[in-house]
């Protein structure tokens, strides 16, 4: 049972963080297992907030121009918008950490094309977490997570404040990276022949290959109407051979993705190394339309492989047939991350600049729970994380899967809070308003 530290922050909120902490080798146990989370300092009141809102930035929202892009075959998770919650009615907010950044790159591509993104394609937490932040870092591997908080003015509302929660994972020196046992699973169906798809994946994964060491191994599996093992597990010292196999891929056929997954996992298991990072990297532009194609069934299969020690990361490309929700679900089930590639530069960011954070987990199933003090906070709203919301009881339930944090990774969560006494966004009820001034102002009324 993982430790569940509960960390107090200056009487404003009670923040808990639970995670299964894992070794940098990617297996269970290891030097991080059961390690505590570093202590949480009080929220920092910065700059103008200490003297009021005179320094707050206020801006008028820009009016959208044109309708969102029409992507009839693309599918995005429909989770709605996080509501404003009255603290008196619900003290606790619980959610899973999210290190995915696919939404940012997808939105960027659409805007660069002169199109507005569909509403469901915009996930606030992925926009925020796309960028690295200089949150305080853990001082030692024995405490692999560091949590920090700050209280800030809300740029769009002078009556509220932003509570910023920053989490950062411990980062080892580069030479400490464990060996990698990787399988590239590449979609080579007919649709991948379009510009910015298979070619983009080949170039991006090629950048990763250039960073391989002799102790690393890579296998390549392709799938279309059928499945083909393009390259058996090969040492990183044979970069030329790996790159030639990668460059030789060509698109054509339907999409037997489930069979491809099974073959990729088989290769990863055959060469499984408890001291290595064992991971399948899936590159695709859409759904799986042959074999086991039900998203729930696929996620269950990936989850079973995760429990056996083989993780999954998902790289998506293209727009026409993008199944964003499936990619997100598979990555979460596989203790990995989902990224959208809109350029070779994005491939470099994900697979080279953030190689360790992408590949090496420092915490599995990381959950955050915040308990607000109703005497200080009358309302709150979590910005984003709609697809990562959890029930209160899920916080200590190890059977409930959650997000994962890689070494050196930073994750940020923002709450918009209404201080007690400030103008509320939700009107008080008939009896609640009355009780605040004269008890039982409406005698004889049982309800309204």
C-alpha positions in Angstrom: 0.0 0.0 0.0 1.7 3.3 -1.0 2.1 6.0 1.5 -0.5 8.7 1.4 1.1 11.9 2.8 -1.4 14.7 3.6 0.3 18.0 3.5 -1.2 21.2 5.0 -0.8 24.6 3.4 -1.4 27.6 5.7 -4.9 26.7 6.6 -6.2 27.4 3.1 -6.3 23.9 1.7 -5.3 20.4 2.7 -3.5 18.8 -0.2 -2.8 15.1 -0.4 -0.7 13.4 -3.0 -0.7 9.6 -3.5 1.4 7.7 -6.0 3.1 4.4 -6.4 6.7 5.4 -6.6 8.9 3.3 -8.9 12.5 2.9 -9.6 14.1 4.8 -12.5 14.5 1.4 -14.2 10.7 1.3 -14.8 10.0 -1.8 -12.8 8.1 -2.2 -9.6 9.9 -1.6 -6.3 13.4 -0.3 -6.4 15.0 2.7 -4.6 11.9 4.9 -4.9 9.3 2.4 -3.8 7.3 3.6 -0.8 9.4 6.8 -0.6 7.6 9.9 0.8 6.7 13.0 -1.0 8.6 16.1 -0.1 6.8 18.5 2.3 4.4 21.2 1.0 5.2 24.8 2.0 2.5 27.4 2.6 1.0 29.0 -0.5 3.1 32.0 -1.4 1.2 35.3 -1.7 3.0 37.1 -4.5 3.3 40.8 -5.5 0.2 42.8 -5.8 -2.0 40.2 -4.2 -0.6 41.1 -0.7 -2.0 44.6 -1.1 -5.1 43.9 -3.1 -5.7 43.4 -6.8 -4.2 46.6 -8.1 -1.5 44.7 -10.0 -3.8 42.1 -11.5 -3.9 41.8 -15.3 -7.4 42.3 -16.7 -8.1 41.5 -20.3 -11.2 41.3 -22.5 -11.7 37.8 -24.0 -11.1 37.8 -27.8 -14.1 37.2 -30.0 -13.7 34.0 -32.0 -13.6 34.4 -35.7 -15.2 31.7 -37.8 -16.5 28.3 -36.8 -14.4 25.5 -35.3 -12.7 23.2 -37.9 -14.9 20.5 -39.3 -13.2 17.2 -38.5 -16.1 14.7 -39.0 -14.1 11.5 -38.7 -12.0 12.7 -35.7 -13.1 11.9 -32.2 -12.3 13.7 -29.0 -13.3 13.0 -25.4 -16.5 14.8 -24.4 -16.1 15.7 -20.8 -17.7 19.2 -20.6 -16.3 22.0 -18.5 -15.3 21.8 -14.9 -18.1 23.5 -12.8 -17.8 26.0 -10.0 -18.3 24.1 -6.8 -19.5 25.5 -3.5 -17.1 24.5 -0.7 -19.9 24.0 1.8 -21.4 21.3 -0.4 -18.2 19.6 -1.5 -15.0 20.1 0.4 -12.8 17.8 -1.5 -11.5 17.8 -5.1 -9.7 14.7 -6.5 -8.1 14.2 -9.8 -5.4 12.2 -11.6 -2.2 13.8 -12.8 -1.9 14.4 -16.5 1.4 14.7 -18.4 0.0 14.4 -21.9 0.5 17.4 -24.2 -1.3 16.3 -27.4 -3.9 19.0 -27.1 -1.4 21.8 -27.3 0.3 20.6 -30.5 -3.0 19.7 -32.1 -4.4 23.2 -31.4 -1.2 24.8 -32.7 -1.5 22.9 -35.9 -5.1 23.9 -36.5 -4.4 27.6 -35.7 -1.4 27.5 -38.0 -3.7 26.2 -40.7 -6.1 29.1 -40.1 -8.7 27.0 -38.4 -10.3 27.1 -34.9 -10.0 23.9 -33.0 -13.1 21.9 -31.9 -14.0 22.7 -28.3 -13.4 19.2 -27.1 -9.9 19.2 -28.6 -8.8 22.0 -26.1 -7.8 20.5 -22.8 -6.6 23.3 -20.5 -4.3 21.1 -18.4 -2.4 19.9 -21.5 -2.0 23.5 -22.7 -0.5 24.5 -19.3 1.6 21.4 -18.9 3.1 21.7 -22.4 5.7 24.1 -21.0 8.4 23.2 -18.4 8.3 25.2 -15.2 11.0 25.9 -12.6 9.1 24.5 -9.7 11.3 23.4 -6.7 13.0 20.1 -7.4 13.4 17.2 -5.1 16.8 17.2 -3.4 17.3 13.5 -3.4 16.0 10.3 -5.0 14.7 9.2 -1.6 12.0 11.9 -2.0 11.3 11.7 -5.7 8.3 14.2 -5.8 8.3 17.8 -4.7 5.1 19.8 -4.3 4.9 23.6 -4.2 1.9 26.1 -4.1 1.3 29.7 -4.8 -1.7 32.0 -4.5 -2.0 34.5 -7.4 -4.4 37.1 -8.8 -6.9 35.9 -11.4 -6.3 37.8 -14.6 -10.0 37.6 -15.7 -11.8 38.1 -12.4 -10.8 40.5 -9.6 -13.1 38.7 -7.2 -11.2 35.4 -7.3 -7.7 34.0 -6.9 -5.7 31.3 -8.6 -4.2 28.5 -6.4 -1.3 27.1 -8.3 -0.1 23.6 -7.4 3.2 22.6 -8.9 4.7 19.1 -8.8 8.2 18.1 -10.0 9.8 14.7 -10.3 13.4 13.9 -9.3 15.8 13.9 -12.2 18.9 11.7 -12.3 22.1 12.6 -14.2 22.0 11.6 -17.9 24.5 8.8 -17.4 22.2 7.2 -14.9 19.5 6.5 -17.5 18.7 2.7 -17.4 18.9 0.6 -20.6 15.9 0.8 -22.9 14.0 -2.2 -24.4 11.8 -0.5 -27.0 9.4 -1.7 -29.7 8.3 0.8 -32.3 4.8 -0.1 -33.4 4.1 1.8 -36.6 0.8 2.2 -38.5 1.5 1.8 -42.2 -2.1 1.7 -43.4 -3.1 3.6 -46.5 -4.0 6.8 -44.8 -0.5 7.1 -43.4 0.8 7.9 -46.9 -0.5 11.5 -46.6 1.9 14.3 -45.9 2.8 14.8 -42.2 2.1 11.2 -41.2 4.4 8.2 -41.8 7.2 10.4 -42.9 6.9 12.6 -39.8 7.0 9.5 -37.6 10.0 8.1 -39.4 12.0 11.3 -39.0 10.9 11.8 -35.3 11.7 8.2 -34.3 15.0 8.5 -36.2 16.0 11.3 -33.8 15.4 9.0 -30.9 17.5 6.2 -32.6 20.4 8.7 -32.8 20.4 8.9 -29.0 20.5 5.1 -28.4 23.4 3.5 -26.6 24.9 0.0 -27.1 22.9 -1.3 -24.1 19.6 -0.1 -25.6 17.5 -2.4 -27.9 14.9 -1.5 -30.5 12.5 -3.7 -32.5 10.1 -2.4 -35.2 6.7 -3.8 -35.9 4.4 -2.4 -38.7 0.7 -3.0 -39.2 -1.8 -2.4 -42.0 -4.0 -5.1 -43.3 -1.6 -7.5 -41.6 1.3 -7.4 -39.1 5.0 -7.6 -39.9 8.1 -7.7 -37.7 10.3 -5.3 -39.6 13.3 -5.5 -37.2 14.0 -8.0 -34.4 15.4 -6.5 -31.2 18.6 -4.8 -32.2 21.4 -3.2 -30.1 21.6 0.6 -30.2 25.2 0.2 -31.5 23.6 -0.8 -34.9 22.0 2.6 -35.6 22.5 2.3 -39.3 20.6 -1.0 -39.4 17.7 0.4 -37.2 17.5 3.6 -39.3 17.4 1.6 -42.6 14.5 -0.5 -41.3 12.7 2.6 -40.2 13.2 4.4 -43.5 12.1 1.3 -45.4 8.5 1.5 -44.2 5.8 2.2 -46.8 2.1 2.8 -46.3 -0.8 0.8 -47.8 -3.8 -1.3 -46.5 -6.3 -1.3 -43.7 -5.6 -0.9 -40.0 -5.1 -4.1 -38.0 -3.8 -2.2 -34.9 -4.9 -4.7 -32.3 -2.9 -7.5 -33.9 0.1 -5.1 -34.2 -0.2 -4.3 -30.4 -0.1 -8.0 -29.6 3.0 -8.6 -31.7 4.8 -5.6 -30.3 4.1 -6.7 -26.7 5.2 -10.2 -27.5 8.6 -8.9 -28.6 8.9 -6.7 -25.6 8.1 -9.6 -23.3 10.6 -11.9 -25.0 13.4 -9.5 -24.2 12.0 -8.1 -21.0 14.6 -6.8 -18.6 13.7 -5.8 -15.1 16.6 -3.3 -15.0 15.5 -1.6 -18.2 12.8 0.6 -19.5 10.4 -1.8 -21.3 8.1 0.2 -23.5 6.1 0.0 -26.7 5.9 3.3 -28.7 2.8 3.4 -30.9 2.7 5.7 -33.9 -0.7 6.1 -35.7 -3.1 8.5 -37.4 -6.4 7.0 -36.3 -8.4 4.2 -35.0 -8.0 0.4 -35.2 -10.5 -1.0 -37.6 -9.5 -4.7 -37.8 -9.5 -7.1 -34.9 -9.9 -6.0 -31.3 -11.0 -2.4 -32.0 -13.3 -1.7 -29.0 -11.5 1.1 -27.0 -12.4 -0.4 -23.7 -11.1 -3.8 -24.8 -7.9 -2.3 -26.1 -7.4 -0.3 -22.9 -7.9 -3.5 -20.8 -5.4 -5.4 -22.9 -2.8 -2.6 -22.5 -3.5 -2.4 -18.8 -2.7 -6.1 -18.4 0.6 -5.6 -20.2 1.4 -2.7 -18.0 0.9 -4.9 -14.9 3.5 -7.3 -16.5 6.0 -4.4 -16.7 5.7 -3.3 -20.3 4.5 0.3 -20.7 3.0 2.2 -23.7 3.4 5.6 -25.2 1.3 6.9 -28.1 2.3 9.3 -30.8 -0.5 10.5 -33.1 -0.3 12.3 -36.4 -2.7 13.7 -39.0 -6.2 15.1 -38.5 -8.8 13.4 -40.7 -9.3 10.1 -38.7 -7.7 11.1 -35.4 -9.2 9.2 -32.4 -7.8 11.4 -29.7 -9.8 9.8 -26.9 -8.6 6.3 -27.7 -5.0 7.5 -27.8 -5.4 9.2 -24.4 -7.1 6.1 -22.9 -4.4 3.7 -24.2 -1.6 5.9 -22.9 -3.1 6.2 -19.5 -3.8 2.4 -19.3 -0.2 1.8 -20.4 1.4 4.1 -17.8 2.6 6.3 -20.7 1.9 9.6 -22.3 0.1 10.7 -25.4 1.7 13.3 -27.7 0.5 14.7 -31.0 3.2 15.4 -33.6 2.6 18.4 -35.9 6.3 18.8 -36.9 9.7 17.3 -36.6 10.4 20.0 -34.0 7.7 18.5 -31.9 9.1 15.1 -32.4 12.5 16.3 -31.2 10.9 17.9 -28.1 9.0 14.7 -27.1 11.6 12.1 -28.1 14.9 13.9 -27.5 14.6 16.9 -25.3 12.2 15.1 -22.9 13.5 11.6 -23.5 13.9 10.8 -19.8 10.6 12.3 -18.7 8.9 10.4 -21.6 10.5 7.1 -21.0 11.4 6.7 -17.4 8.7 6.8 -14.7 9.3 8.1 -11.2 5.7 7.7 -10.0 2.9 5.5 -11.2 -0.8 6.2 -10.5 -0.3 9.7 -9.1 -3.4 11.3 -7.7 -4.0 14.7 -6.1 -6.7 15.5 -3.5 -7.3 19.0 -2.3 -9.6 19.7 0.7 -10.7 23.4 0.9 -11.4 25.2 4.2 -15.0 26.7 3.8 -14.1 29.4 6.4 -11.5 30.7 3.9 -12.8 29.5 0.5 -16.4 29.7 -0.5 -16.1 28.3 -4.1 -13.5 26.7 -6.3 -13.1 25.4 -9.8 -10.4 23.2 -11.2 -9.2 24.5 -14.5 -9.0 21.5 -16.9 -8.5 17.9 -15.9 -12.1 17.1 -16.9 -11.1 13.7 -18.3 -9.0 13.0 -15.2 -11.6 13.7 -12.5 -11.8 11.0 -9.8 -14.2 10.3 -7.0 -13.1 11.1 -3.4 -12.8 7.4 -2.5 -10.6 6.8 -5.6 -7.7 8.7 -3.9 -6.7 5.7 -1.7 -8.0 3.0 -4.0 -5.1 1.3 -5.6 -7.4 -0.4 -8.1 -8.2 2.9 -9.7 -5.6 3.7 -12.4 -4.2 7.3 -12.6 -1.5 9.3 -14.4 2.2 8.9 -14.2 5.1 11.2 -13.8 8.5 10.8 -15.5 11.9 11.8 -14.1 12.3 15.6 -14.1 8.7 16.1 -15.3 6.7 19.1 -14.0 3.0 19.1 -13.7 0.8 22.1 -12.9 -2.8 22.3 -11.7 -4.7 25.6 -11.3 -7.8 26.2 -9.1 -9.8 29.4 -9.4 -11.0 30.0 -5.9 -13.5 32.6 -4.4 -12.3 33.8 -1.0 -14.9 33.8 1.8 -16.6 37.2 1.8 -15.9 38.0 -1.8 -18.7 38.1 -4.4 -19.8 34.6 -5.1 -20.5 33.1 -8.5 -23.3 30.8 -7.3 -26.2 32.5 -5.6 -27.0 31.3 -2.0 -30.2 29.3 -1.6 -33.4 30.7 0.0 -32.8 29.3 3.4 -29.0 29.6 3.3 -29.2 33.3 2.7 -31.8 33.7 5.5 -29.8 31.7 8.0 -26.9 34.0 7.5 -28.9 36.9 9.1 -32.0 35.6 11.0 -32.3 32.0 11.9 -35.6 30.3 10.7 -36.8 33.4 8.8 -39.3 31.0 7.0 -41.0 29.1 9.8 -43.3 26.3 8.7 -41.6 25.8 5.3 -40.2 22.4 4.8 -38.8 23.1 1.3 -38.9 25.6 -1.5 
